[in-house]
Amino acid sequence: MSSPSPKSPELSDHSKKYDRQIRLWGEHGQKSLERANICLINATAVGCEVIKNLILPGIGSFTIIDGNIVTEEDLGTNFYVEKEAIGASKSECCMRLLQELNPDVNGDYLDESIDSLLETRSEFFQSFDVVIASNIKEATLKNLSNLLWDYNIPLVYCRSLGFVGSIRLQFREHCVVEPHPDNKPLDLRIENPFTTLKEHLAVSEVNGKSPWVHVIHKHLVEWKKDHEGNPPKTYKEKNQFKEMIRIAMKSDEENHEEAIKAVNTVFESAGKISSNLSAIFNDEACQKLNTKDKNLQFWVIAKSMQDFIKTENNDLLPLQGVVPDMTADTDSYIKLQSIYRQKAMQDAENVYQRCLNTLLNIGMKNEIISENTVRLYCREASGLRFIRGTKIQSEYSDWDKSTTLAEGLECQQPLMELYAVLRAYDHFYTEFGYIPGESYVEPDTPKLKGLVTKLLQDWNIRHPVSDDMVYEICHYGGAEIHSISAFIGASAAQEVIKLLTQQYVPIDNTFLYSGITTETATYKF
């Protein structure tokens, strides 16, 4: 018999509305979205698609910056303009129609060009949590990149061009608290049980209704006697251990079948420090806490967790306290679940007290870290990550990562070719003052090819880019296709949500897409 499902409480209207996404990132993740203030620069088709996919899950507010007016061309690609608005403010029209998607979200607009705003009121951006930009000039992108880097505000730059698109994430530092891996390791400590679990397993009878944890423990005790106290490690040993369980199994004992299936994973990494967490513990920011650090909460909890692991927990992580569903009688399952939960709460409480002591030592208030937050970190300790990003402006001005590009071109990766041509595309607009192919494709193609060749020479790369790729980009003439914009917009919105909620691992740092071949790729330049 499986563990009983708790009776679901009556959902509020708010929970009903956002139920599906709360299942993905929880109430705490939803609250992070609802506190967010997002800026969109340029109400292009791809830009509006990004904002649409943030408005629907209920971000707090958004502001659109665009000094252009609605044109007939916009009607063919952008769902958030209307014929009656031709000649009127594009930012106002898009804001109004987008806000209709969700009355919970506050919308605003600024009928001004980004260049003017950067020149006269650059401090305007300080109030935003994330800035999204689309299809802007190279010089403007560099200025915006520098400004937001100094303000420590993430920038998501999106491009939709014909049948191709790209996303570039810029952030100084990003903490991933809940990575949501596809296969999260079980942390049941069967091979090295903590005191209360050991005592419980020692007196528990193993039968057809016992949780499979009991089954594995019983046979593990016997196994260790003949294997110098070690659990099964190799593929061969695990098969031998499975056979031990199978021999002892009576007919139709589902818990024993579950135990056999669990053997492959239950011993793998229970309580062990991952390479990502080890890097966090060894980071200078963790060893030398800075009270002005934007991520101070993350580092205080990490340092406190490290102290707990080293001094009290035998170099093991705080216990997750999560017991998977398994075939068992109700009383046995609930008892086992309670033991794990109590130990996890004790570990988290220990780490929390260390956090309070650490805050006291550096002269900070206790309120900046809650007990619930510490419990979350402890539960997700095995997957914690800290990512340091790179600045877009540096990618354009101080190129020193040409190895990645050269290797990609040598291997004839089409999307690496796409990256090189898009960089040349940006230079084309800067040098000639118009978009390649905007009026005439044939004369602009050799010009764009020449810029690609020059860029590759500047990067000391000898591998050429195909003429077909250059012609394809020039042939688009800067046009957006809505299906491509919708795909890029949805993908970029996912990355924004990752940044806001500190859940799931964001791309680092460039995402490329070809609608012709339906290929995607991520690169770090």
N, C-alpha and C positions, 0 to 999 in steps of 0.2 A: 504494500500500500504506500503510495506517495505521500509526501507531506501535504497537509491540507492548505488550500489557498485561503489567505485572509479575506474576510468579507470587505469588499471595496466600499469606502465611504462615498456618500453622495458628492459628485463633482460640482464645483462652482461653475458659473457661466464662463469665467476666465479659463478654468482648467479644461472645460469641454471644448472651448474654442481652439486652444493650443495643445490639445491632448497628444496628438501624434508627435509633435516635436519635443514635448516634455519627456516623452518616452525615450528620446534620443539623448538629450542633454540635461534632463532633470529640471526641477523647479529652480535650483540655484543658477543653472545655465540660462533659463528663461529670464530670470531677474537681471542677469548681466546684459542680455539683449535689450530689455526694456529700459535700462539706464543709459543706453548708448546714444550718442549724438554723432550722426554721420554726415559727411560733406561729399557731394558729388560735383566734380568740375567737368562741365560740358554735358549737356543733355542729349548725347548721341543715342543711337539705338542700343549700343552695348552698355552705355552708362545707365540708361533707364532700366534695362533688364537687370543690372546688378541691384539697383535700388528697389525694384519691384520684388526681387527675391529676398530682400531684407525687410520690406514693409509687411509682407504677408505673415512672417513669423513674429512681427510685433516689436521692431526696434523702437526706441523711445522717440527719436526725432531725426529729421534729415533736412538738409539745406542744399538747394541746387544753385550753382553758380554758372551762368551762361549769359553772355552779352549779345547773343545772336537773336534773330527773329525766325519765326516759323516760315519755311519755304515749301513750295510744292514738292520738292525732292524729299523733304522730311516725311511727307505723307506716305511714301512708298516703303519706308523702312522702319519708322518709329510708330509704335502703337499708341504712344502717349502724347500725340498731337492731333489736332482736328482741323478740318478744312476751314472752319469759321475763324481759326486763329492765325491764318496766313497773314504775315506782316506784323503780327503781335509778338510780345515777348515769349521766347521759347522756354525760358526758365519758369515763368509763371504758369504757362499752359501745362507743361510736364508735371510741375509740382501739384497743380490742382487735380489733374486726372490720376496721378499716382496716389495721392492721398485718399481718393475715393475707395481705394482697395482695402483700406483698414482704418476706420475712424479712431482707433486707439492710438494712432501714430500722428505726431505733430509734424507738419511740413512748412517749409519756408523757402524763399528764393531770393536771389540777388541778381538783378539784371545788369551785370557788369562783367567785363572780360577778365580772365584770370591774370593776364599781364598787367592790367591796370591795378588790380587788387594787390598783387605782389609788390608793385612799386609804391603804392600809397598807404596800404593798410595790411601789411603782412601779419600783424598780430591778430587779425581776424581768425586765423586758423587755430589759435591756441585752445579754443573751447571744444574742439572736436576730438573724438576718440579714435576715429579712422577717417582718412581722406581717400576718396576714390577719384581717379582721373582717367579720362579716355581721350585718345586721339588728339594729343596736344603736341606743339612744336618742340623740337629737341632742346632749344635754349630755355624754353619755359619749363620743360621737364627737369632740366638741371637745376634751375633756380628753386623750383618747388621741392626737389629732392633735398637740397642743402637746407632749406628752411625747416622742413618737417623733421629732418634728421636732428637738427639743433633743438627743436621742440620735443623730440622723442615721441613723435606721433607717427603711427604706421601709415604707409602710403601703398595703395594698390593701384597699379597702372595697367589699364586694359586696352587692348587694341583689337578692332574687328575690321578686317580688310579683305573684301572679296570672300574667297573660300578659306581664308586662313585667319588665325587669331592668336593672341598671346596675352599672358598675364605676368606681371613682375611685382613681387612683394618686396617692399623695403621696410625693415624694422631694425632697430638697434639690438634689442634683446626681447626674447619671448619665452615665457614659461609655459610648458605643457604639463598640466596637473593630471588630466584624465585623457590618456591617449586612445582609449577604446581599441586595443589591438584585436585582431580577428580571433586569435587564440590566446586568451589571457591565461597565464600559468596558474594552476591550482596551488594554493599555499596551505596545505593541511598538516604539514610537519609530522607525517606518519613515521618517517624513518628516525626522527629525533623529537619525540613528543615532549611538549612542555608539561610541567608537573601535574596540573589538573587533568589534562588529557591522558597522561600516562596512568594516573590512578584510576580514571574511568575505564580505560581499555583493559586494565589488569583484572577488573572484577566483572566485566561484561561478558555475557555468554554469547557465543557465535552460533547462529542458526540461520534458517532460511529467511528470517524476518529482520536480521541485523543489518544496519547500514554497511555498505561495502568497505568503509573505513575500518570497521572491526575485522572484516574478513582479511583484508590486506595485512593489518597489523598482526593478526594471529600467525599467519604464515611467514611474515617477515621475521618474527622472533625466532622461528625455527631456521629460517634461511641464514640469518646472521651467525648462528652457532657454527655453521660449516664454511663461512666466508669471512672470517676475521672481523666480524661485526659490521660489515659493509652491506648496503642494499644492492640489489641487482643494477648494474650499470650498462653493460654492453647488450647488444641486440640478442646475443646468444643467452646471456644470463636472464634477460627478461622473459624470453621464451621458456626457459627452464622454470622460472618462478610462476609463470602462467600455468604451466603443466601441474605444478604443485597444487594450485587452487583448483584446477579442473579435476584432478584425481580425488580431492576431498569433497567435491561437489556432488550433491544428490540431484536427482532429476528435477527439472523445472525450478531451479533456484535462481531467480532473476538477479538477486543481489550478488551472487557469485559471478554471474555473467558480466555485470557492471564492474566488478572488481578486476576481472581479467582485462576488460577494455581500458580501465584506468591505469594499469601497470605501465603503459608506454609513456605516460606524462606525469604521473603523480610524484616521481622522485627527481624530476629534471632540475628544477630551479627553486624548490620550496625554500623561501626565506633568504635566498642568496642575493647579494648586491649585484645589480646589473652594471654593465660598462657605462651606461648613461648616468646612472646614479653615482657611480664611483667618480666620474668626471665632475659631477656637481659638488661632491664632497671635497674634491681636491682643488676646486676653483678658488682663486684668490678672493673673490667676492664672498665666498662662504667662510673662508678663514679669517678675513678682515672685514667685518661688517661696517658698512657705510650708512649712517643714518639718513643721508640724502638720496640713497639709491631708490629708484622707483619700484624696484622689486624687493624691497627690504623684507617684506613679509615672507616671501619665498625663501630668502637666504637664512632668516632667523629660524624658520621651521626646519630647513635642511640641516643647519648646524646643530640644532637641538636633537634632531633625529640621529645624526651621526654620533653625537655624544652618547645617546641612549644605546645605540647598536654596539658601540665599542665597550662601554663600561658595564652594561647590565644585561645585554641580550645575546652574548656569545657570538657577536658578529653576524647576527641574523636580523632581518627586517622586522619592523613592527608587524604583528599578525594582521592579515586582511580581515579575518573574522567572517568570511563568506563561505558557506557550505552549499555545494550544488545540490539540486534535487536528486534524490536517490530512492530506490525501492527499499522500504523499511516500515516497521510498524510505527505508528504516530509517536508513541512515548519515547522510543529509542532515538528517533530522528530529532525530536524537539530537545531532548536532553543533550545530544551531541551538538546541536546548533547552539544551544545556550552556553556550552563550555567554550566553544570557539568565540562566540560573541563577547562573553565576559573577558576573555583573555585579550581580545582586540581592544576593548574599551580600557582595560588596564594599561596596555602599551601606549595607547593614544593619550591617556591621562598623564602618564609618565613624561611623554614628549611635550605635552602642553605645559606641565610645570617647569620643564627646562626652558621652554620658550619664555615663560614669565620671568624666570631668573635672568635670561639673556637680555630681555628688554630692560629689566631693571639695571643691569650692568652698563648698558649703553645709553641710559637716560631717556628711554622711550616709554610711552604710556602702554598699559596692558591692552587697551581697547583695540589696538591695531590688528590683533590676532584673536580670533574667537576659538572656542573649544571645538565647535563643529568643523571649522576650517582645518584644524589640526587632525581631526578624525578622518577627514577626506584625504588629506595628504598621506596619512599613515596607511589608509586602505589602498591608495594608488601608488605607494612608494616604489614598487618594482618598475613602474613605467614613467616616473618623473623624468622630464627632459628640460634642458635649458639651451636655447638656440640663439646664437649671435648672428645677426644678419649683416648684409653689406649695402652700401649706399649706391643708388642708381647713378648719381653724378660721377662717382669714382669709376664705375663701369664704362662710362663714356669718355672720361678724361685721363684716367690712370690705368690703362689696360695692362694687366699683368697675368691674366689667366688664359692666354692664347693656347695653352696646351690642350685644354678641353675642346676648344673649337677646332684646332688642327687635327686632333685625333678623330673628331666627329666627321670632318670633311674627308680625311683620309679613308675612313670606313664608309664613305658615301652615304651618310645619314641625311636623308632629305630635310628633316626638320632642323638640322644644324646649318644646312645651306639656307634655310628660311631665315634663321636668326641673322646670318651675315647680310642677307639681302634687305631685311627690315632695318638693320642699322644703316645701310647705305641709303635706304628710302628716307630715313630721317635727315641724313646729310643733304640729300637732293633738295628737300624743301628749304633747308637753311641756305644752300648755295644759290638756288635758282628762284626761290620765292613762290613756287607753286608745287602742287602734288604731281609726281610723275604719272604721265598718262591721262591727266585730267582733261586735256584737250586733244592731244595727238599722241598716239602710242608709239608709232614707228620712230620718230626722231628722238623721243625720250628714252627709248630702250638702250641705245648705245651709251647715252649719258649715264644712266643708272648702272650699266655694266662697268663703265669706267670708274665710277665711285666705289663699286664693290671691289674691283681690282686694286684700287689705291688703298682701301681699308685693309685688305689682306696683306699688302706689302708693308703697311705701317705696323701690322701685327706680326710681321716676319713669318707669314704663312704662305706656303708655295702651292697649296692645293686649290685649284680653281673652283668656282661655282658654276653650275650648268646654266647655259643660256636660256633654257626653258623656264627655269625658276625666275630669272630676271624678267623675262617677257611676261610671265604670268602675273607677277606683282605689278608691273607697269600697266598691264592690260586692265587691271581692276580700276585704275584711275581714282583711287581713294574711296570707292563706293563700299557701303555696308550692305550685307545680305542678312536679312533678319534672322534666318535660321542659325547662322553662324554667331550672330550677336547674342541670340538667346542662349546658345550653348556656353559661350564665353562668359556671359552675364551670370548664368547659374553657377558656373565653376568658380568665378570670382567671389560671388556671394557666400559660397561655402567657406572660402578662405577667410573672409571677413568674420564670419561666425566663429571660426576656429580661433581667430585672434581675440575676439571679444569674450568668449567663454573659457578660454584656456583649455579647451577640449579638442581632441583629435590633433594630429600632427600636420601643420601647414606645409605647403610646398616651400622649398628653399633652393633657389629663389625665382627661377624662370620656368614658366609653363608655355609650351607651344602646341598648336593644334592645326592640323590640315583637314579641312572638310572634303578634300579631293580623295585622300587615301584613308580618312578617318583615323589617322595616327595621332597619338599624343606623346609628349616627352617632357621631362623636367630636367633642368640643368642648373648647376650653380656656377655662375661666372664671377 
